[in-house]
Amino acid sequence: MGWYLAYFSIYFIALFAIGIYYYFRVTTSTDYNIAGWNMGFWPIVGTIISTWCGAAVFIGWVGMGFT
């Protein structure tokens, strides 16, 4: 049981540290949403398309459930 608590604690502390690091690094909503346009063309296109497809599929399946 002690090892589980140790692993969980280390994991939680690592995630918290990463979150604090990026909290101070990201300053605008553009930095948060699309990495400040620093990723290149194709990763940004993939991000936008996957966002559109994800929303369309979710709304479409809900709509099909009520028909």
Backbone bond lengths (Angstrom), bond angles and torsions (degrees), N, CA, C in turn:
res aa  C-N    CA-C-N  psi(-1)  N-CA   C-N-CA  omega(-1)  CA-C   N-CA-C  phi
1 M - - - 1.451 - - 1.520 110.82 -
2 G 1.333 116.64 -33.39 1.454 121.04 -179.41 1.525 112.88 -64.31
3 W 1.366 116.36 -36.74 1.457 119.55 179.34 1.514 111.39 -67.22
4 Y 1.330 117.00 -37.79 1.460 119.73 178.61 1.521 110.81 -62.04
5 L 1.306 115.84 -42.57 1.462 120.14 178.58 1.526 111.05 -66.01
6 A 1.314 117.09 -38.37 1.469 120.70 178.33 1.527 111.00 -65.64
7 Y 1.333 117.30 -45.85 1.464 120.42 178.24 1.520 111.04 -62.10
8 F 1.301 116.58 -44.73 1.461 120.68 179.66 1.522 110.81 -62.30
9 S 1.317 117.14 -41.89 1.467 120.95 -179.69 1.520 111.35 -65.34
10 I 1.322 117.20 -44.35 1.467 120.71 178.90 1.522 110.44 -63.53
11 Y 1.317 117.07 -43.18 1.460 121.57 178.84 1.526 110.63 -62.05
12 F 1.318 117.43 -45.89 1.458 121.81 -179.75 1.524 111.19 -63.34
13 I 1.320 117.00 -43.06 1.468 120.55 179.58 1.531 110.49 -65.52
14 A 1.332 117.77 -40.05 1.467 120.72 178.34 1.524 111.03 -63.99
15 L 1.331 117.46 -44.97 1.463 119.93 178.40 1.518 111.63 -63.91
16 F 1.305 116.76 -39.41 1.460 121.01 178.37 1.532 110.44 -64.08
17 A 1.326 117.66 -42.10 1.467 121.55 179.39 1.527 111.35 -65.02
18 I 1.327 117.06 -41.94 1.465 120.47 177.44 1.522 110.26 -63.77
19 G 1.318 116.73 -42.11 1.461 120.59 178.30 1.512 112.75 -62.21
20 I 1.320 117.54 -42.55 1.471 121.22 178.10 1.527 110.38 -64.88
21 Y 1.332 117.06 -41.51 1.468 120.75 179.55 1.528 110.92 -58.94
22 Y 1.338 116.91 -49.48 1.461 119.84 -177.74 1.519 112.39 -76.97
23 Y 1.306 118.29 -20.20 1.463 121.04 174.78 1.527 110.35 -62.01
24 F 1.308 116.20 -41.24 1.463 119.78 -179.98 1.528 112.60 -83.93
25 R 1.312 117.92 -19.12 1.466 121.02 -178.89 1.525 111.96 -82.92
26 V 1.317 119.17 -35.89 1.460 123.42 -178.29 1.519 108.54 -86.72
27 T 1.352 115.70 124.99 1.463 119.09 -176.43 1.513 113.66 -114.79
28 T 1.335 118.68 -26.08 1.466 121.01 -178.29 1.519 109.81 -125.46
29 S 1.322 115.55 168.23 1.464 119.52 177.98 1.524 111.13 -67.89
30 T 1.329 118.35 -29.32 1.458 121.05 176.51 1.527 110.52 -65.90
31 D 1.311 117.24 -39.79 1.468 120.24 175.81 1.521 110.70 -60.71
32 Y 1.308 116.69 -39.69 1.462 120.62 -177.79 1.528 111.42 -72.55
33 N 1.316 117.32 -47.19 1.466 121.20 -172.86 1.518 113.42 -72.77
34 I 1.313 118.15 -47.97 1.467 120.33 -174.36 1.518 112.45 -131.82
35 A 1.295 117.38 31.15 1.470 123.78 175.04 1.515 112.47 56.47
36 G 1.323 117.26 33.88 1.454 120.89 175.91 1.520 113.89 64.56
37 W 1.309 118.88 26.47 1.466 125.17 -178.33 1.531 111.77 61.06
38 N 1.303 118.83 26.26 1.462 122.13 -179.50 1.523 113.54 -98.42
39 M 1.325 118.98 3.85 1.458 121.21 -174.42 1.519 112.96 -88.81
40 G 1.295 119.25 -18.61 1.451 121.23 -173.49 1.517 110.01 103.32
41 F 1.313 115.35 168.76 1.463 120.58 -173.24 1.523 112.78 -68.66
42 W 1.326 118.20 -53.00 1.465 120.76 -172.06 1.527 114.41 -67.73
43 P 1.308 120.51 -39.75 1.468 117.91 174.93 1.529 113.24 -62.73
44 I 1.332 117.07 -35.95 1.464 119.49 178.12 1.520 110.50 -69.13
45 V 1.344 117.48 -41.71 1.466 120.54 176.67 1.525 110.06 -61.12
46 G 1.321 117.71 -43.63 1.464 120.82 177.94 1.513 112.67 -61.74
47 T 1.321 116.90 -38.57 1.461 120.94 178.28 1.516 111.28 -64.83
48 I 1.322 116.96 -44.92 1.466 121.04 -179.25 1.525 110.71 -66.03
49 I 1.327 117.84 -44.98 1.469 120.82 -179.67 1.524 111.15 -64.92
50 S 1.319 118.06 -41.92 1.467 119.28 179.59 1.524 111.30 -66.40
51 T 1.323 117.62 -32.37 1.463 120.29 176.02 1.516 110.61 -66.40
52 W 1.313 117.35 -45.50 1.463 120.52 179.08 1.528 111.17 -63.76
53 C 1.330 116.94 -45.96 1.464 120.10 -178.79 1.521 111.34 -65.89
54 G 1.299 118.01 -38.74 1.456 120.93 179.58 1.511 112.06 -61.75
55 A 1.336 116.73 -44.23 1.459 120.34 179.43 1.520 110.71 -68.58
56 A 1.331 117.84 -41.16 1.462 121.03 -178.37 1.522 111.18 -64.45
57 V 1.315 117.27 -42.29 1.462 120.64 179.94 1.521 110.44 -65.84
58 F 1.317 117.56 -43.85 1.461 120.69 -179.33 1.522 111.01 -62.17
59 I 1.313 117.78 -48.15 1.465 121.18 -179.29 1.524 110.53 -67.80
60 G 1.332 117.06 -37.78 1.462 120.28 179.26 1.520 112.94 -63.71
61 W 1.330 117.74 -44.13 1.460 120.58 -179.98 1.520 111.48 -66.99
62 V 1.318 117.24 -36.95 1.463 119.63 176.80 1.518 109.55 -64.95
63 G 1.330 117.02 -42.19 1.461 120.62 178.49 1.521 112.11 -63.38
64 M 1.333 117.17 -38.66 1.462 120.02 178.76 1.523 111.32 -68.13
65 G 1.300 117.80 -28.49 1.458 120.85 179.37 1.514 113.30 -69.21
66 F 1.317 116.85 -26.52 1.453 120.34 -177.96 1.518 113.45 -97.07
67 T 1.337 118.31 4.07 1.470 119.50 178.78 1.501 111.03 -100.58
